[in-house]
Amino acid sequence: MKAIYNLLIGYRIFIRKNLLNFLLLFFSPRKKFMIYLSQNLDKYIVLRQKMISDKYFQEDKKTSCKKTSCKKTLIA
């Protein structure tokens, strides 16, 4: 499920980035529509970066436990 969500976010970034680049050929970057589109693109980029960093830290935590042979503890 996360893989599909990750692809969907990547697709949205791709569409918005290409649309923004195309519209910048015709409109000034100071127009409200262009600012809104740029902020919307930034929102999706931040979300994608957060997903990537969360995945990295989860994998890093798993490998560090294997190296040090730490035991899982249950929190009651």
Summary of the structure (lengths in Angstrom):
residues: 76
radius of gyration: 19.3
end to end distance: 29.2
largest distance: 60.6
contacts: 159
relative contact order: 0.10
helix: 78%
strand: 0%
